Structures are given as C-alpha cells and as structure tokens.
Amino acid sequence: MPENEQRFDRIGKLDIVVQNVASFRIDPASLARPDRSLVLICSPVKEKALRQRGRADVFDQVVVTSDFTPDGLARTVGALIEEHAGETRLLCHDEYVLGAVAAVREKLGISGDRPVNVGPFTDKLAMKAALPGIRVPRHLAWDAEAHAEDPDSYVARVLDTVGLPAFVKPVNESGAVGAARIDTVGELRAWAASAGPWEFEVDEFVEGTLYHVDSAVRDGEVVHVHVNQDLHPCHEYAYGKVNGSFTLPDDDPVVPVLKAFNEKVLATLENKPRDGVFHHEIFLNAAGEPIFLEIAARAPAALIPMTGRIRWGVDIEQALFTLQRGEPFTTPENHRGPFAAYVYFPKKAGTVAALTRPEIASDHRWTWNLAPGDTLADATDIRDFAASVLLWNDDYAALRRDLDLLDAATVFELV
C-alpha cells in the first residue's frame, strides 16, 4: 500500500489528532480503537519524529502540514471529513494549537472545546484577568509602542506597577521560552531595546517554592489531582540549573494547601474545558501563601506524565485523550507506587569531551541526548536537554538524596 494511502474501514467514526510542537509522551498506539479510524495532522518535524519512533503505522493516515492557522486547519480537517463523513472528534494535547483546534471545532460544528473555553489558557494576560479574587503577581501588558514614544515615562510606569525584580515572558509561550528576570532599571532598559516581536507581559518576580498541581476534570468536576514540587523555577534552566520535579507524600503539609488553591482556581475559571486535564503552577512564598503562576489546559510536558504513572497509576497525558474522547475515566483507588521524579540537564556551549553518570541509589532510566564530539549551544528552553533521568524509589528520603546529587552533578565535560 502506498505511504499515507487512506485505509479507512471503520465507517462513520473518525478521530483526528492535531500536533504541531508538543511531543507524544504516551505511546501513540494507545490511541487506536478497533471501531474508529485514526488520523494525525502534524508538522513535518513531528512526522519525522513519528517515523523515527516507528509509530506512523498506528494511524490510518498521517497528514503533514505547516499551516496550523484556524483557516488552514479547517481546510485540512474539512477535507478529511468529506472523505469520511460521520461522527468526528478533534483531539489535541498541544498548547500551541489548542486555540486553532477549538476554532475549527466551532467552525465545522464538531463537539468539544470552543475558543471561549481555551482562550484563558493560551494567553497569560487573559488567564490572570479570568481569576478575580485569586492572588496573582502584579503585572501589566508590555506596550512596545508606548515605550517607543516615551521610554523614560513607560519604564517609570512599569516600575510603579510591577517593581523590581521583575519577570518578563511572552504571553503565549511555554517552558520559559523567551522569559527573563529583570533586576535593575538598566536591565529593563536593555531588555526593552531588544524585546523583539513577541507579545510580552511584565510580572512581579515572586520568591518562593514552585509546585505543579495536575488535575483531571470530567464534566466540570475534578476527578483526580496530584501535587509535585519543582527542583527550580523553569526559567533558571536557561542559567544552567537542572529542570525537574518530584512527587510528594500525601501527608506533606503543603499538599492540602495546594489542592485547595487549585480547586479554587479551577472553580473560578467557569468557562474552562469540561473534560480534560490542567497543569497548574503555583508558588508558595515564605509565609506559606499560594500565589498563582499560570495554568494550562493540557498535560504537563517533560517526564511528568511518567512520574504520575509510577506514583499514582495515572498517566495525565493519556487521561487528556481519554477525557477529550468522552470515554470512561477511572483512577486506581488508593494506588501508591514508588515516589518518582525526573531531571533534565541543560545543554551548555562547547564541544562535548566526555560523559559522566553519577551513581544514584534509586531505580532509574537514563537517556543521553548528546555524544562526545558534539558541538553544543546553550539551551534556550527546556526541550533542549543534554540528558534526562526518570527515577523512582519507595524511600522518599533516598529519592531526595539522589535528586540533590543530580542537581549538583556535572554530567558532561566540554572542551
């Protein structure tokens, strides 16, 4: 059969997965159903990754496109529906196209989330505006035109509204892409002069410990939630710190505080998707006060779905697809596996001379993303990692000791 030839044989039932930037953490084979045709619309980069993984044949058809605008995506989806009329579901785990997918559902009359449901989750300013009564950082939208007209006056306004230190980041990116801490007026002026084309927000810089709370919601009700602590805030990855998080014991005193705050935020977001998952990042300051950072209507990235699968028996990315499809979703009652964690090591500029793996006690899976002789540039976002480690241990204290060891480790040498 020619490559990408349609082999639709499940008449009247079609699931279309849209993927532009985000990777599959699950095995795509888990998406196949004997009574439904399965199509993937993806970017050239994701199609290449799928074939390298040996999973292209999971799908009845793989449609490669570079046009993920609502109109372009609607044309692609519309053509598929014409060829395969019947019940259609449009599935998406990729934050970068959630809005476009929602717009296509609305335009073509496909059931599922609409732009009004996902809008607050894809624009950080809209997100904060949708949370009256929730403690959020002081913030404002960066106005490049106002700054250009009167730089001194506009910088004074930023200082008056947000103060220093401040934190700048694009309103529609993830993984700390394009983000930076601003400590001085001089740094603010320098950043403004080279801010580029992105739409930014300027936030109060929040001091505290970062956590993420991952929730599954069915028919608007939270049916599963788990709490992890981050090793470092995400933006520190660009400064050479590792990225990672770890599952917390149920009796950790911060767990009920964070779960209650998460529930309050989700309840305040009245137009949120009714069936799906949410990745919620929260700071606890020195006084123990929870401060909202951001929330996404998608599964968390990196190896977080794996740590949840190990500890709670729930893969949060698999849960997203299950809930979007309207399929039954159940969680293993009282399941508690080993404590689990992951670590990403950032790449650093230079030529790789040697690789070093520290000795850790926890069971683990180590993955290299470089080799001796490779020439590297500094990592600019979390997706650009030198090595990853997934680790698990029944002994929480032992897991934490291993994380401290990995946090301090140098795993590759440069020349």
Sequence and secondary structure as in RCSB ss.txt:
>XXXX:A:sequence
MPENEQRFDRIGKLDIVVQNVASFRIDPASLARPDRSLVLICSPVKEKALRQRGRADVFDQVVVTSDFTPDGLAR
TVGALIEEHAGETRLLCHDEYVLGAVAAVREKLGISGDRPVNVGPFTDKLAMKAALPGIRVPRHLAWDAEAHAED
PDSYVARVLDTVGLPAFVKPVNESGAVGAARIDTVGELRAWAASAGPWEFEVDEFVEGTLYHVDSAVRDGEVVHV
HVNQDLHPCHEYAYGKVNGSFTLPDDDPVVPVLKAFNEKVLATLENKPRDGVFHHEIFLNAAGEPIFLEIAARAP
AALIPMTGRIRWGVDIEQALFTLQRGEPFTTPENHRGPFAAYVYFPKKAGTVAALTRPEIASDHRWTWNLAPGDT
LADATDIRDFAASVLLWNDDYAALRRDLDLLDAATVFELV
>XXXX:A:secstr
  TT     STTEEEEEEESS   SS GGGG BTTBEEEEEE HHHHHHHHHTT GGGSSEEEE S  SHHHHHH
HHHHHHHHT SEEEEEE  GGGHHHHHHHHHHHT SS  HHHHHHHH HHHHHHT TTS    EEE  HHHHHH 
HHHHHHHHHHHT SSEEEEETT  TTTT EEE SHHHHHHHHHT  SS EEEEE   SEEEEEEEEEETTEEEEE
EEEEESS GGGGGGT  EEEEE  TT THHHHHHHHHHHHHHH TTS SSEEEEEEEEE TT  EEEEEEESS  
 TTHHHHHHHHHS  HHHHHHHHHTT      TT    EEEEEEEE  SEEEEEE     SSEEEEEES  TT E
E    STTSEEEEEEEEES HHHHHHHHHHHHH   EEE 
